[in-house]
Structure formats: C-alpha cells, structure tokens
Amino acid sequence: MGSYEISLARQLSMVFDKLESELVGLTGGTVIVCIRNDVIGKFGVKHDALESQNGVVKPLRQGMMKRHVAEFRQTAMEVLKHKKQWTHGEIVFDFVMKQDALHISAWFESNYNLIHMLEKHEARTYRRVS
C-alpha cells in the first residue's frame, strides 16, 4: 500500500466520486488514472465537447445518468482485481453509451525503470568498498 495507507480500490472509488458530475451526461470518452507507488495521482476524463455535421452543431445524444456512473464505478472495481504486481502505470477506461447501455473497455499500462532494477541487482551482486 502507498504512503497514504488507503487501498487502491478506495482511491479508485474516490476518483469516481470526484468525476461523477463530469461523467453524468457524457455519451463516451476515456477515464485515465495514473498510479505511482500504488497511489493514484493524476486522473481525469477525455471526451467530446460537441458534435457537428457539415459545420452545424448537433445536440448531444442522451448520455450517462447517475446509475450508469455507479455501474462504471463497480466495473472499475472489478477491473482493478485483474491488476498484477506492478506499482507504477495507468488504468485506462474507454466508455460509450449505446441505446441506454454503458459499454466499457479497460486496459492497463505498467511502467518500470530499469535503472532501479540494476541498482538492486548491483547491491545484491557486489559489495561496495569504501
């Protein structure tokens, strides 16, 4: 667990608490959650602000309601169960509303830094002499 001693699942739930008002009404987009040392830092939503056809702005289709956001949160909690042992990376949720149904696709990006692995390997292999 990170230095805040809050589980990653609880942190992810807090992300959806913060994003709920932004997600309500959206017809599709991407939620990005950045993780470092099993602590969520930066997060947010990418989405279309409007739709147009031949230069004419069209009204947006019916988007998510609070019940869809609750469903989204629950799905995110299930997705988190598939996270492996990595501690740095991103979880990305692509979502779209189709005929009053929420469709979600999620993917993980794990990040590693080779220099840290080499430092640990060196510390185990060689004894530093002053």
C-alpha positions as CSV (number, residue, x, y, z in Angstrom):
1,M,0.0,0.0,0.0
2,G,1.2,3.6,-0.6
3,S,2.2,6.1,1.9
4,Y,-1.4,7.2,2.4
5,E,-2.5,3.8,3.7
6,I,-5.7,3.9,1.6
7,S,-6.3,0.9,-0.5
8,L,-6.1,1.3,-4.3
9,A,-9.7,0.2,-4.5
10,R,-10.8,3.0,-2.1
11,Q,-8.7,5.5,-4.0
12,L,-10.3,4.5,-7.3
13,S,-13.7,4.9,-5.7
14,M,-12.7,8.4,-4.6
15,V,-11.8,9.1,-8.3
16,F,-15.3,8.3,-9.4
17,D,-16.7,10.4,-6.5
18,K,-14.8,13.4,-7.9
19,L,-15.6,12.6,-11.6
20,E,-19.3,11.8,-11.2
21,S,-20.6,15.3,-12.0
22,E,-18.4,15.4,-15.1
23,L,-19.4,11.9,-16.3
24,V,-23.1,12.5,-16.0
25,G,-24.4,13.4,-19.4
26,L,-21.4,12.2,-21.4
27,T,-22.0,9.8,-24.3
28,G,-18.4,8.5,-24.5
29,G,-14.9,9.2,-23.7
30,T,-11.9,7.9,-21.7
31,V,-11.1,7.9,-18.0
32,I,-7.4,7.9,-17.3
33,V,-5.9,7.0,-13.8
34,C,-2.2,7.4,-13.2
35,I,-0.6,5.3,-10.5
36,R,2.8,5.7,-8.8
37,N,3.8,3.5,-5.8
38,D,0.2,2.2,-5.7
39,V,-1.0,5.7,-5.1
40,I,-3.3,7.4,-7.6
41,G,-2.0,10.8,-8.6
42,K,-3.3,12.4,-11.8
43,F,-6.7,11.3,-13.2
44,G,-9.3,12.7,-15.5
45,V,-11.7,12.4,-18.3
46,K,-11.2,13.0,-22.1
47,H,-14.4,13.4,-24.0
48,D,-16.1,15.1,-26.9
49,A,-17.4,18.6,-26.0
50,L,-19.8,18.7,-29.0
51,E,-20.8,17.0,-32.2
52,S,-21.2,18.7,-35.6
53,Q,-22.1,17.8,-39.1
54,N,-21.4,20.0,-42.1
55,G,-20.4,22.8,-39.7
56,V,-23.7,22.7,-37.8
57,V,-23.5,21.8,-34.1
58,K,-25.8,18.9,-33.3
59,P,-27.3,18.4,-29.8
60,L,-25.5,15.6,-28.0
61,R,-27.3,12.3,-27.6
62,Q,-28.6,11.2,-24.2
63,G,-25.5,10.5,-22.0
64,M,-24.8,8.7,-18.7
65,M,-27.0,9.1,-15.8
66,K,-26.0,8.6,-12.1
67,R,-27.0,4.9,-12.3
68,H,-24.5,4.5,-15.2
69,V,-21.8,6.2,-13.2
70,A,-22.5,3.8,-10.4
71,E,-22.2,0.9,-12.8
72,F,-19.0,2.4,-14.2
73,R,-17.5,2.6,-10.7
74,Q,-18.5,-1.1,-10.0
75,T,-16.9,-2.2,-13.2
76,A,-13.7,-0.3,-12.4
77,M,-13.5,-2.1,-9.0
78,E,-13.8,-5.4,-10.9
79,V,-11.1,-4.4,-13.4
80,L,-8.8,-3.5,-10.5
81,K,-8.9,-7.1,-9.4
82,H,-7.0,-8.0,-12.6
83,K,-4.1,-5.7,-11.9
84,K,-0.9,-7.6,-11.4
85,Q,2.0,-6.7,-9.1
86,W,3.1,-3.5,-10.9
87,T,3.0,-0.4,-8.7
88,H,3.6,2.3,-11.4
89,G,1.4,2.8,-14.5
90,E,-2.0,3.7,-15.7
91,I,-5.5,2.2,-15.9
92,V,-7.5,3.5,-18.9
93,F,-11.3,3.1,-19.3
94,D,-12.8,3.8,-22.7
95,F,-16.6,4.1,-22.5
96,V,-19.5,4.7,-24.7
97,M,-23.3,4.9,-24.3
98,K,-25.3,2.8,-26.9
99,Q,-29.1,2.6,-26.6
100,D,-29.1,3.4,-22.9
101,A,-26.4,0.8,-22.2
102,L,-22.9,1.6,-21.0
103,H,-20.1,-0.2,-22.7
104,I,-16.6,-0.1,-21.1
105,S,-13.2,-1.3,-22.3
106,A,-10.3,-1.2,-19.9
107,W,-6.6,-1.6,-20.2
108,F,-3.5,-1.5,-18.1
109,E,-0.2,0.1,-18.7
110,S,2.6,-0.9,-16.3
111,N,5.8,1.1,-16.1
112,Y,9.2,0.0,-14.9
113,N,12.5,1.8,-14.6
114,L,15.5,-0.4,-15.5
115,I,17.9,1.7,-13.5
116,H,16.2,0.7,-10.3
117,M,16.4,-2.9,-11.2
118,L,20.1,-2.6,-12.0
119,E,20.7,-0.8,-8.7
120,K,19.1,-3.6,-6.8
121,H,20.9,-6.3,-8.8
122,E,24.2,-4.5,-8.2
123,A,23.6,-4.2,-4.5
124,R,23.0,-8.0,-4.3
125,T,25.9,-8.9,-6.5
126,Y,28.6,-6.6,-5.4
127,R,29.6,-5.3,-2.0
128,R,30.6,-1.7,-2.1
129,V,34.0,-1.0,-0.7
130,S,34.8,2.5,0.7
